[in-house]
């Protein structure tokens, strides 16, 4: 799951070297923290949050196949 989010984010932004994804297990769920360069934050979030929502949908589908629950947090 971490690799999926990292791959997609690296292909969306202008500074792919500054993309970092941390995976934090919390009970029955996995929290993925996505960090990008401040200039690329808008590209990851998208208009009205559409790109972020799409990332979360893909993450939920991937986690569902593994019988898990995952949450994506986009940090500044």
C-alpha positions in Angstrom: 0.0 0.0 0.0 2.8 2.3 0.9 4.5 1.7 -2.5 1.3 2.4 -4.4 0.8 5.8 -2.8 4.4 6.7 -3.2 4.4 5.7 -6.9 1.3 7.7 -7.7 2.5 10.8 -5.7 5.9 10.7 -7.3 4.3 10.8 -10.8 2.0 13.7 -9.8 4.5 16.2 -8.4 7.4 18.3 -9.8 9.8 17.3 -7.1 9.5 13.5 -6.8 12.6 13.2 -4.6 10.7 15.1 -1.8 7.9 12.5 -1.6 7.9 10.6 1.6 5.3 8.1 2.8 5.4 6.8 6.4 3.4 3.7 7.4 2.2 3.7 11.0 0.1 0.8 12.3 -2.5 1.8 14.8 -4.6 -1.1 16.1 -6.7 -2.5 13.3 -5.8 0.3 10.8 -2.8 1.5 9.0 -2.1 5.2 8.7 -0.1 6.4 5.7 1.4 9.9 6.1 2.2 11.5 2.8 4.7 14.4 2.7 5.5 16.4 -0.4 7.2 19.7 -1.2 5.1 22.7 -0.2 4.9 23.8 -3.9 3.5 20.4 -4.8 0.8 20.2 -2.1 -1.9 21.5 -4.5 -1.1 18.9 -7.1 -1.6 16.1 -4.6 -4.8 17.5 -3.2 -6.3 18.6 -6.5 -9.3 20.8 -7.3 -11.8 20.5 -4.4 -9.8 17.6 -3.1 -10.6 15.3 -6.1 -7.0 13.9 -6.4 -6.8 13.3 -2.7 -10.2 11.5 -2.7 -9.0 9.3 -5.6 -5.9 8.4 -3.7 -7.9 7.5 -0.7 -10.3 5.4 -2.8 -7.4 3.5 -4.4 -5.9 3.0 -0.9 -9.2 1.7 0.5 -9.6 -0.8 -2.4 -6.0 -2.1 -1.9 -6.4 -2.4 1.8 -9.8 -4.2 1.4 -8.1 -6.9 -0.7 -5.7 -7.5 2.3 -8.6 -7.5 4.8 -7.2 -4.3 6.4 -8.2 -0.7 6.8 -6.0 2.2 5.8 -6.1 5.9 6.2 -4.2 8.5 4.1 -3.1 11.7 5.8 -1.5 14.4 3.6 0.8 16.5 5.7 2.5 19.8 4.9 
